[in-house]
């Protein structure tokens, strides 16, 4: 879906030039990839680094505020600043939706509807003030404020709608990737056959958020859960490298006379090249990762657990988590609560990494396990852990894991 910039520039002293990039194929590639990178980085800070959701939310919102100040102080489109803001908005938009869903317990149906209404309000206010929603006219502070307000809301809406489709409706990330890619194709065709470019742009912008998340899950999830098993770190580094390359090219072209036009001519070739690199790397890296029932991302350190198989459950093979829980039980039994507190980090990380593969299969059972894992984490991370309480929580969790282990 390609849109050319208009000549929305001003020549008076101190006036702004247009502040957004040309909407070409490279724009959409970076937008999709930034979704995965942003979400993975936020999860890394919250889980792997151990900041937790509240601290991570505060940090990301602060960094976004600083980045937007820099963006607003620029006088023309500056690729690296603009795309940094997009990645940060992706993170914060996702965090807003997760706060409503996970912390407040708001239904995804409700949050999707609420964010859709908020987006409509933003667009209505924007149009009444400026008489246009064209992104080729982002050349005043007020228009740019409306623009970033709309961008933030589209990320929150895209997150809620994507989670609704892949989790609440149990479509999964494989089906989600196909569905959202298909909807974007239909939107592009609608634009080509006369639908309004402003309307089709914003529809596509919303849809690229769940597409990027589904694509990222497809690459990162273990093969046991239906993914290609590249892992979150490898996928994020791959996507980040492609983003840096494309944004670096845009930055170089932006500083050359006629650079923007030259960039548009070579846009499709660079976008196609990025897609080929990602596909080739994904196939090459995933081919060396065989499906395994061992612990995701962590070498097994305990004897295999004999599982009770219950084929009626849709959650699948969860023996990897039972292996960690059994190891934790051994540490608690041996009164090594400090070692248990360290080891439980592996359970938290493995469970978080597998969420996208497990949750769509059986959301109710996933939530039951998720609550029990939270109880284990709380017990072991207490200021003065109670051995009996930790043992009881682990026994309950292992029993549930054995019950849910099936195909």
N, C-alpha and C positions, 0 to 999 in steps of 0.2 A: 504494500500500500504506500504509494509515493505521492508526496505533496511538495510542490515547489514553494519556496519562500516568495512572498510578495516583496514590494519595495517599501516596507514599513520602516523607514528610517527618518530621522529628523536631523536637520542641519544646524539648528540654533545652538548657541553655546550651552554646553552642559547637558544637552538633550541625550536621551538614550537611543541606542540602536536596538534592533530586534534582539531579544534575549534567549531565544530557543533555537535549536538546530533545525536544519532542513529535515523533513520527515520522510526519510528514504529507507531502503532496506537495511542499511547499517544501523539506523536509529532503532528499528524493531529488534534486530539481533542483540544489540547492547541492552535494550530494555528487558528482553526475556532473560538474558544471562544475569543481569544485575539482580533480578528477583531471587535467584538461587543463591548467589553470593551473599546478598544481604541477609537472607533468612538463616543461612548456615553460620554466618559470623555471629549473629545474635545468639543462636543456640550454643555456639562455642563459648561465648562469654558467660552465659547463664549456667551452663551445665559443666563443661570441661574446666573452665577457669574457676567456676564456683561462685560467681557473683550473685546468682539467683535472679529471678525475673524482675523484682522490684528495682534492684540496683542497676541491672542491665537496661531497663526501661529509662531510668533517670539519666544514665550515661548517654544513651543513644539520643534521647531528646535534647540533651544539652549540646552534644556534638552537632546535631541537625540544626539547632538554632544558630550556632556559630557559623556553620557552612552557609546557611541562608543569608546571614548578614553579609558574608563575603560575596555571595551571588548577587544580592541586591545592590551592592556597592560597585559592581562592575558596570561598564557602560555599553558593553556589547557581549555577544555570545562567546563564552570562554569554555571550550569543551571539558577540560578537566574539572572545573568548578561545577559546571552544570551536572555532569554525570556523577560526581561525588554526592551532590544533593539528591539525585534520583536514587542512588543506592541507600542513602540514609533515610529517605522518605519511605523506601520499600521496607526497611527494618521497622521504622516507627509505625507505619500503617499496619503491618503484621502484628506488632505488639499491641496496638489498640484493639484489634479484633480478638486476639488471644486473651486480653484482659477481660473483655466482655464475656467470652465463652468460658474460659477456664477459671477465672477468679470470681466473676459475678454469676456465672451459671446461666447466662442468657442463651436461649436457643439460637442455633445458626439460622433458622428461618426468620426469627425476629431481627437478629443483627443484620442479616442481608437486606431485609426490608427497610430497617432504620437507616443504614448507610445509603441505600438507593434514594430515600427521601432527602437525606442531607445533601447528596450530590445534586439532586434536582433543585434544592434551595440555593446552593452555590451558583449553579448555572443561571437560575432565574435572577438572582441579585447581580451577577456579572453582566448579563444581557441588559438588564434595566439601566445599569450604570454606564455601560460602554457601547450598547447597541450592536455588539458583535461578540462571538465566542471563538473567532478565528485565531488560531495559534500563530498565524503569520503577523499578528498585530500586537505581540507582547513587547511594547515599546514604551510603556510608562510604569512607574512604581505600582499604581493601583491595579493595572491589568496583570502585572506579574504577581501581585498578591493573590488575585483571584485564581490565576493559573496554578500556583503552588497549592492553594487550598483545594482546588479540584483534583490535582495530582494526588495529594495525601488521601483524599476521600476515595478516589478510585482504587488505591492500593488496599485500603480497609475493606471496601466493597468486594474487590477481587479476591481477597483472602477469605472473606466470609462465604462468598458464593462458591469459591473453589473447594473449601472445606465442606460446604453443604453437599456438593456433588460427589466428592471422593470419599467422604467419611459418613455423613448422615444418610446419604442415599446409597452408600456402599459400592460406588462405582470403581474405586481403586485408582491408583495413579496411572496404570497402563491404559485403562479405558478413558480416564480423564485427559491424558495426553492427546489421544485421538479425537475426543469430543471437542476440546477447546481449540485444537488446531483446525478442526473442521469448521467450527463457528467463526474463527478468524478468516478462513478462506471464503466462507459465505459473505462475511462483512466486506472483504476486499472485492468480491465479485459485485456486490451491491453498489459499492462506490464506483466501480468501472461502468456499471450500467445506469448511472445517473442519480444514485442516492446522494444525499448531501455529504460533502467531504468532512464537514465539522462533526456531524452525527456519527459517521462511520469511524472517524478517528477516535472519538471518545469511547465508542463501543469496543473497538479493538484494543484500546489502552487498558480498559477494565479486564478484557479477556486474556491479555498477555500475562497478567499476574498469576492466575491459576495455571496457565500453560507452563510458565517458567517453574512453578513449584512442582507440577506433575512431572515435567521433564527431569528436574533435579532429583526427585524421588526415584524415577525410573533408573537413573544412573547410579545413585548412591545405595539403594536398598540391596540387601543380600539376595542371592539367587533363590534361597529358600523362601523368600517373601515376594518373589516375582521381579526383582530388579537385576541390574547388571553387575552389582557388587563392586563398583569402583570405590566406594567409601566417600564420606562427606569431604574429607580433606583433599583427596585426589581430584574430585569433581570441582571443588571450589577453586583449587589452584589452576586447573585447566580453564575454567570459565574466567577466572581473574586474569590469566595470561592473555586470553583472547580479547577481553574488555580493554586491558591496557594497550594492546596492539592497535585496536580500532580507534580508541580515544586518542592515542598518541598520533595516529595518522590524521585524525580530524584536527588536532591541535596544530600540527605542522601546516596543514592546508589553510587553516584559519588565519595564519600569519602571512600568507603569500597573496600577492595581487592575483585575483581570479582564482584563488585556491578553492573557494566554495564550489564554483562551477566545475572545476576539474575533479573535485571530490564526488560530485553527483554523477559524472560520467563513469567513474570507476567504481561506483557504489555497489552495483550488483555483483561484480567480480569479487570484491573484498568480502561482501556478505556471504556469497556462496563459498568462498575459501574458508571462512570461519566455520560454516556449517560442516564442511568436509573434514576439517581438522578435528572438530569435536566428535563427529561420527567415527572417524578412523581411530582416534585415540580411545574412544569408548569401547569399540570392538576389540582393539588390540589388548587393552588393559583387562577387560572383562574375560577374555578368552583364557587367561592364566589363572582365573579364580574359580575353582570348582565349588559346587554347592557343598555346604558342610553343616553339620549339626553342632559343631563346636561353638564356643562362645564368640560372638561377633567382635572382631577388633582386638581381642585379648586372648593370648594363648591359654589353653586350659591348664589349670594348676591343681585340679582335684580329680579324683577318680570319676568315671562316667556314672551318671545317675540312672538307675533303672526306672523307666517311666511307665506309668499306667496309661495305656492308650485308650482314648475315647473318641472313636471316629465320628461321633455325632457333632462335635464342636467344629466350628469353622475357623478357629483361631490358628490352628496349625501347630507346627513343631516349636515348642517353647523350651526344649531341653537345655538350650544354651543358658537361659536365665536360671533354670533349676540348678545347673552346675555351679553358678556363682553363689546361689543361696545356700547350697550344701557346704561350700567352702566357708561361707559366713557362719553357718551353724557350728562348724568345727572350731572356728576362732572364738565364738561366744562360749561354747562348751569348755574350751581351754582357758577361759577368762582373759582372752586377748582382745579386749574391747577396743583398744587403740588400733590394733591390726584390722579389726572388723570395720572400724570407721574409715580406714584407708581403703579397704577392699570394696566397701559398699559403693564407692565412687564408680567402680567398674560396672556395677549393676545399673546405676543411674544413667551412665553414658550409653551402655548397650541398649537399655530400654528406650531412651530418647531417640537413638539412631534408628531403631526398628519401628517407631510409631507409625510412620507412613505406610509400612507394609502390613502391620498387624491391625491397626484400628479399623480400616474399612471392612475387614473380614467379619468382625463381630464387635461392634462398638460397645455393647453392654458388657460383654466379658472383658474387653480391654479396659474399660473404666473401672471395673471391679479390681482387676489386677493393679491398675495404676494407683488406686486408692491404697491398696495394701502395700505397694512398694513405697509410697509416700510415708506410710506409717513406720516402715522399717527404717527409712532414711532419718525420720524424726527421732526414733528411738536411739539409733546408734550415734546420732550427732548431738544428742542432748549434752548439756554442760557436764552432767554426771550421769552417764548412761547406767540404766538399771539392767543388770544381767538377765534377770527373770523376764522382764518386759521385752527385751531384745529377743530372747529365745522364743517367747510366745508369738511375737510378730513374725519371726522367721518361719516357725512351724506352720502358722496359718497360711503364709505366702506359699511355702513349698507344697502344702496340701492343695491349694488352689491351682498352682502350676501343674501339678500332676493330674488334676481333674480336667484342666483345659487342654492338656497335651493330646492332640489328635490330628486328623487330616481333614 
